[in-house]
Amino acid sequence: MLQTLKNAFLSPDIRKKMFFTLMIILIYRIGCFIPIPGLDATTFQSTAGNDFMQMLYMITGGSLQNGTIFALGIIPFINSFIIMQLLTLVIPKLEKLSKEGEEGRKKITQYTRYLAIGLGVVQAIGVMFSWRSSILPVFGDSVASEIFTMISIVIVLTAGSSLVMWLGERITEYGIGNGTSLIIFIGIVSNLGLSIAQAVFKTIPAQIQAGEGTAGIWFLLAFLILVVLLFLLIVFVDLSERKITVQYAKQIKGNKMYGGQSSHIPIKVNSGGVMPIIFASSLIMFPQMIMQFVGNTSSKFVIWWYEWMGVGGNIYPLFMFLLIIFFAYFYAQIQFNPDDISRMIQQNGGFIPGIRPGKSTSDHLRKINNRITLFGALFLAFVALIPTYILQIKGFESFGFANAFSATGLLIVVSVALEFEKQLESQLLVKANKGFLK
């Protein structure tokens, strides 16, 4: 990867795109530290022990915890994207648009933006009510001043979320990589870096001075080893794929012979990447987000949800596990259509050795894809749940690693880093072959 970065910096066009991406990320991080006027953020940072709020803090890069203009981050756009993906499967008009090529995708993207703004307003209102005790009226202590301040906070939060969405789209369009993924990536990395720095320079020295010994150092080393092992496992599975051999028959057209060669269809083990986990987490987080922000914790339904279904609830791991499996298959069906692949192979005079063309080929591809997807889904469920509970062991809890880090976060970091490298390599390849394309 270092060699890829070096080669990218040697290319003026790619270097310009990389600097543009860094500039957008810098703007985003600056916005994560600009406080919202009329809000005393220090009064609500005590919620840091809440598992659900910690998950939001990780995704937003600490912006929600600090009460900044980017407090909602990219969350409304992610929720909107998930909803539109699901609606595309059940609404014929949207399904037709998705199959109309670039123009259809542009319209769906526009609908996703509108829905993201609407969800941003709803979530901003919820955030505002959860911060109501921390609101400082700008124009005196009158009711009108308080209402004006509350409306202003909702507008600032919604505008901040829309700006984050716009920044992500600018990275995707003019920079390198997927803008939404990079924004989440930066938030997670910033939290993890701060957590490790606090452990090294504050928590461990405090434990040694208090006479608790050097156990904290060993727990920190164990944490770093766990991160490295997870990193290696994620990279191994992310790069794994099943290659299905396709043989093409010889065809004579005029005086030339075509075909007669073999190729392969690569099916990735983890084709959905981290998206199934993001989908599952967002679906679980959305109702709890509304409950948390509205502050209605006395009703029987809310109490039941927190105890059983919410983040940290009794059956939360099982609920999360089933949702990851479901979304892994859901995303795999979107990305890989066996019927279309079978039709394309047949139209080009190809066949899979030992399998008859047509329906037999599509059934064969579907069977293989389902088996691989199951393994990938189980891997995602393991990564999302098991290491997180390991970090809740007493020795790790003192550092707060479970709050600032999760295996899901590492999966996002690794997936985004690998995707970023692939983007650089593809652009370098296009640059190298530019003379042949003219």
Secondary structure as GFF3:
##gff-version 3
##sequence-region A 1 438
A	DSSP	alpha_helix	2	10	.	.	.	ID=ss1
A	DSSP	alpha_helix	12	31	.	.	.	ID=ss2
A	DSSP	three_ten_helix	41	43	.	.	.	ID=ss3
A	DSSP	three_ten_helix	45	49	.	.	.	ID=ss4
A	DSSP	alpha_helix	51	59	.	.	.	ID=ss5
A	DSSP	alpha_helix	63	66	.	.	.	ID=ss6
A	DSSP	alpha_helix	75	90	.	.	.	ID=ss7
A	DSSP	alpha_helix	92	98	.	.	.	ID=ss8
A	DSSP	alpha_helix	102	130	.	.	.	ID=ss9
A	DSSP	three_ten_helix	132	134	.	.	.	ID=ss10
A	DSSP	alpha_helix	143	174	.	.	.	ID=ss11
A	DSSP	alpha_helix	179	198	.	.	.	ID=ss12
A	DSSP	pi_helix	199	203	.	.	.	ID=ss13
A	DSSP	alpha_helix	204	209	.	.	.	ID=ss14
A	DSSP	alpha_helix	215	239	.	.	.	ID=ss15
A	DSSP	beta_strand	241	248	.	.	.	ID=ss16
A	DSSP	beta_strand	251	253	.	.	.	ID=ss17
A	DSSP	beta_strand	256	258	.	.	.	ID=ss18
A	DSSP	beta_strand	262	268	.	.	.	ID=ss19
A	DSSP	alpha_helix	275	294	.	.	.	ID=ss20
A	DSSP	alpha_helix	300	304	.	.	.	ID=ss21
A	DSSP	pi_helix	305	309	.	.	.	ID=ss22
A	DSSP	alpha_helix	316	335	.	.	.	ID=ss23
A	DSSP	alpha_helix	338	347	.	.	.	ID=ss24
A	DSSP	beta_strand	350	351	.	.	.	ID=ss25
A	DSSP	alpha_helix	359	390	.	.	.	ID=ss26
A	DSSP	alpha_helix	394	397	.	.	.	ID=ss27
A	DSSP	alpha_helix	401	404	.	.	.	ID=ss28
A	DSSP	alpha_helix	407	432	.	.	.	ID=ss29
A	DSSP	alpha_helix	434	437	.	.	.	ID=ss30
###
